[in-house]
Amino acid sequence: MAELLGYILAIDAIVTWSVASLVYKIGLEKTDIKGTVLFRLVMVSIATFIFSLLFGSFLFLTTLDAGQMVAYLLSCLISGLSVTIGDLMYFNSLQKIDASRAYPLVQLSLVFVYPFAFFLFGESITPAILIGGILILSSVFLLGSKDKDDNNGEELSEKSENPDHLISGILLAIGSAFCWAIAIVSFNQARILTGDVFITNFFRVGFATVLMAVVGLFQREYYSGYKKENRPIIKYFIYIGIAGSLSLGLADSLFYKAAEINGLVLISTITANTPMVQQLLSIAILKEKFRRRFIVAVILIIIGNYIILFL
């Protein structure tokens, strides 16, 4: 029963992450990125606090000594800050390239996790990891190539017609993957220290919210979601906030809970299929162009992760 529950939680995370990426894409066409980030963080903070009360217990904090408490809070802080910086990069990437191109690229976070694990936790880097990493990285070249019409060679995608947008969009997506890898490693460290995921998620999101609110005192764009002149588009901020609450607030917690039940290796392999789900939703809902090489690129990502995790 425990294994079945782990599978269900992982599938829920996959679907939630995929749907949320589409909501972000649609909402960011109407809203300011910095304002969206802070508004979303506030809503996610409220949501994670509710989730922590429903599914967690703050009593474990009383069992930590001073050193463990510092290490735990520091891990939460690093995770919250890095995931927020990664989100900023990802949102900027979505404004430059299609979601069906950006989302597979941010899955490169799985590649960056392994070097961090090697240096921080002493885990070995096997030949399978190197081979899998090469396969995954090769998908970047497929995703980054220009759109060509099969018949006359003309470029079709408006975003691909701007080389600056294409290159910067890809680099931002990869940067987001790097930051998210730091967030994953630090969150996992906090989970190891306490065995908790829901309260840990509340702390990391709370830290990120406070930090962004402080930054907003100097860069007022972060408060654009609360400005009177933006009331006509407030619904888009709310949509993104709800998507963030379900994705960053709940799905992330479910991912780590599933990893606790069935193991990080198995659950990471299952969630490696997320780009394929997101690709299908982008075509079906956002009507983004179907690119045959995207299927090949996503397959390379999945095969690479299977080699890394199982061989």
N, C-alpha and C positions, 0 to 999 in steps of 0.2 A: 504493500500500500504506500509505503514511504517513497519507493521509486516512482510509482505512478504519479504521486503528488509532485515530485521533482520535475517530471516531464510536463505536467500541466502548467506549473509555474513558469517553466522555460518558454513554452509555447505562448503563454500569455504575454511574457516580456517581448518576444519577437513581434507579435502582432501590434502591441502597444507602441513599441519603438517605431515600427514602420508607419503606422497611422499618424503618430505625432510628427514625424518628419514631413508628412504632407501638409499637416495643419500649419507647421512653421513656414513652409514654402509659400502657402497661400496668404497667411497673415503678414509675412514680411514684405509683401508687395504693397501693403497699405500702411505699415508702421515703421517707426525708427528703430534701428537695431539696439542701440543702447537703452532706449526707453523700454523696449520690449524685454530686454534681459532683466532689468530691475523689477518691472511689473510682474514678470513671470516668477522671479525668485521669491517675491513677497507671497504670491499665491501658493507656490510650492512649499514655502516655510510653514504656512498655515496647514496645508494638506499633510505634510510630514509630521507635524506635531499631533494632528488627529490620528494618523496612522500609528505613531509611537504610543499613544494612549490606548489604542485599540489592540495592538498586537505586540507591544513591548512592555518592559518594566524597567523603571529608572533605578530600581534597587541595586542593580549590579554596580552602580557608581560608588556605593558604600563599601564595596569589597576591594576596590583598587587602592594601592598605596600611592604615595606622592609621585614616585617615579613613573608608575604605570599610568596614573592620571595625566601627567604631562605628556607622555608618549601618545596616549589615546587622543587627547585634545589636539595635539600637534598633527597627528595623522588625519583627523577630521578636518582641520584647518587647511592642510595641504590638498586634501581631496576636494574640498569645496572650492578653493581658489583655482585649482587646475581645471576642474570640470567647467567652471564658469568662463575662464579664459578660452577653453576649448569650444564652449558654446558660442562665444563671441566670434571666434574664427569660423565656426561652422555656419552661423547665420550670415556672415559676410560672404562665405563661399556660395551659399544658396542664392544670393543676389547676383552672382556672376555666372554660375553654371547650373545646369539642370539638377534636380534632386536625384534623378536616377544615375547621374554621374558623381555627384558629391557624396552620396551616402555609402556606396561601395568603398570609396577612398578612405572614409573615416574608419572603416573596419580594419585599416592598417594598424590601429591601436593594438591589436593582438600581436603584431610583429614587434612593436616597441616594448611590450610587456616583458618579453623574455630577457633582453639585456638588463633591464631593471632587476628582474628576479635573480639574474646571475650575480650582479654586483651587490645587491642588498640582502639576498637570502641565500647566496652560495649555490644556487641551482645550476646544473650543468647545461651547456648548449650542445646538443647532439647533432650529428650529421642530418638527421631528419628535420631538425629545426632549421638548419641552413637551407636545405633543399626546399622545404615548405615556404620559407621566407622569400627565396628567389622566385618561386611560382607566384606568390602573392604580389611581390613588387613588380613582376612583369605585367600584372594586370593594370598597373598604373599607366603604362605606356599605351595600352589599348584604350583605356578610359580617356586618356589625354589627347588621343589623335583627333584630327579634324574630321568633321562630317563631310562625306562625299556622296554625291548622287550616284547610284549604281549604273545609270545610263549615260550621263554626260559629264560626270566629274565635278559638277557645280556644288558648292557648299550650300547646305540646306538650313543648318541651325543658325539662327540669328546670333546666339551667344558665341558660337564657334567662329563666326566671322570676325570677331574682335579678339585677336591673339592675346592682348593684354588681359582681358577678362578671363580667357581660358586658362592662361598660365597662372595668374594670381588666384583664380578660383581653386585650381588644383593644389597649389602650394598652401592655401588657407585650409583646405580639407585635410591635407597631410599634417599640417601644424596642429589642427584640432585633434587628429588621431594621437599625436604625440602627447598632448596635454591630457587627453582622456586616459592614456596609458598610465600616466602618473597618478591620475585620480583612482584608477582601478587598483594599482599597487598599494597606495596609501589607505584606501578604503579597506582592502583586504587585511592590511596590517592592523587596522582598528578592530576589525571583526575577530581576528585571531586573539587580540588582547582581551576581548569582552564576550565573544560569542553572540553578539547582538548585531542586527542589521537595520532595524527600523529606527531605533533611537540614534544610532550612528548616522543614518541618513539625515535625520532631523538636525543633528549638530552640524554636519558639514554644510548643509544648505543654509542653515541659520548663520554660520560664519560668513558664507559667501554673500548673503543678503546684507549683512551689516557692513562688510567691506565695500560692496558696490554702492550702498547708500552713502557711505563716507566719500567715496570717489565722486559721487553725484553732487556733493556740495561744491566741488570745484569744476565739474563738467555737468552743467545743468541738463544736458540732453538725456541723462539717465532718468530724469523725472518727467520726461515728455509724456509718459503714459497717464500722468495725473494732471496735465495742463488742461485748462478750460477749452482751449481752441481744438483740442484733440478729442473732445467728447463725441463728435459724429462717428469716429472710428474706434471708440472704446470697445466695441464688441470684438474687434480683432485682437486687441490686447487680452481680452477675457478668454477668447478661444485658445490663444497661445498659452495663457496661464493654466487653463484646464488641461490642455495637452501636456504641458510641463508637469503638472501635478500627477497625472497618470503615468507619465514616462519617467522623468527624473525622480518624482516623488514616490511612485509605487513600483513601477516595472524594474527599476534599478535594485530596489530592496528584494523583489521577488527573484531576480537573477542570483543575488548572493545567497538567498535562502535556498534556492534550488541547488546551488553549488554546495551548500552545507549538507543537503540531503543526499545528492547523487554524486558529488565530487565536482570540482572545478573543471577537470579535464572533459568529462562527458557533457556537462552543461555548456561549456564554451564551444564545443563542437556543434551542439544543437543550435545555439544562437548564431553560429557562423553562417547559417542559412538566412539570416535577417536581410541581407542585401537582395536576395532573390525575391523575397516577399515584397520588399519596398519597391523593387523594379517593376513588378507586376502591378502594384497599386498605383505607381506613378503613371504607367501607361493607361490603366483603366480609368483612373479618377482625374488626374491632371492632364490627360491626353498628351503626354510628352511623347516625343518621337521614339519609335521602336528602333533600337540599334542592335543589329545581330551580334556585333562584337561585344556588346555589354553582357550578353548571355555567356559568351566565352570568358570574359573577364571575371564575372561572378563565379563561374565554374572553377576557374583557376584559384580564386580566393578560397572557395570551399575545399577543393582538393588540397591546397597548401595547408590549410588548417587541420585537415584530417591526417596528413602526413606528419605534421608537427606533433599532434596530440596522440597518435596511435602507433607510429612506426619507430 
